[in-house]
Amino acid sequence: MERRNESLKREIDILSHDKTFLSSDNNKYQDKVKNLEDKVNRTELALLDSKKRAENYMERVLNVNDDVKSKFELQYT
C-alpha cells in the first residue's frame, strides 16, 4: 500500500510539472499567434495601401497619355 501511495505521489508530481510546462508552452504559442496575426493585419493594410498608390499612379499615367494623345492630335490635324 505504501509503495502504491509513493508511486501515485510521483505520478502526480510528474503530471503537475507536465501541466506547468504545457501551460507555459501554450502561453508562449498564443503570444506567437497574436504577434503573427498582428503582422498579417499590418501586411494586409500595407498591401491595400500599395494597391491604392498603384491605382493612383496608373490613373496619372493614363491622364498623361490622354494629354499627349490630345496634343498630338491637335498638332497633326
C-alpha positions in Angstrom: 0.0 0.0 0.0 2.8 2.4 0.9 4.5 1.7 -2.4 1.3 2.4 -4.3 1.0 5.7 -2.5 4.6 6.7 -3.3 4.0 5.7 -6.9 0.9 7.8 -7.1 2.6 10.8 -5.5 5.4 10.6 -8.0 2.9 10.4 -10.8 1.0 13.4 -9.5 4.3 15.3 -9.2 5.3 14.5 -12.8 1.8 15.4 -14.1 1.9 18.7 -12.3 5.3 19.5 -13.8 4.0 18.5 -17.2 0.9 20.7 -16.8 3.1 23.7 -15.8 5.4 23.1 -18.7 2.5 22.7 -21.2 0.7 25.8 -19.8 3.9 27.8 -20.3 4.3 26.5 -23.8 0.7 27.2 -24.6 1.0 30.8 -23.4 4.2 31.2 -25.5 2.5 29.9 -28.6 -0.6 32.0 -28.0 1.6 35.1 -27.9 3.3 34.0 -31.1 0.0 33.5 -32.8 -1.2 37.0 -31.7 2.1 38.6 -33.0 1.7 36.8 -36.3 -2.0 37.8 -36.6 -0.9 41.4 -36.0 1.8 41.1 -38.6 -0.7 39.7 -41.1 -3.1 42.6 -40.4 -0.2 45.2 -40.9 0.8 43.4 -44.1 -2.8 43.4 -45.5 -3.0 47.2 -44.7 0.3 47.8 -46.5 -0.9 45.8 -49.5 -4.1 47.8 -49.7 -2.1 51.0 -49.5 0.2 49.8 -52.2 -2.7 48.9 -54.4 -4.2 52.3 -53.9 -0.9 54.0 -54.8 -0.5 51.8 -57.9 -4.1 52.7 -59.0 -3.3 56.4 -58.5 -0.1 56.1 -60.4 -1.8 54.2 -63.3 -4.5 57.0 -63.4 -1.8 59.6 -63.6 -0.1 57.7 -66.4 -3.3 57.3 -68.3 -4.1 61.0 -67.9 -0.7 62.0 -69.2 -1.1 59.6 -72.0 -4.5 61.2 -72.9 -2.9 64.6 -72.7 -0.1 63.6 -75.0 -2.6 62.0 -77.4 -4.7 65.1 -77.5 -1.7 67.4 -78.1 -0.5 65.1 -80.9 -4.0 65.1 -82.5 -4.2 68.9 -82.3 -0.8 69.3 -83.8 -1.3 67.0 -86.7 -5.0 67.6 -87.6 
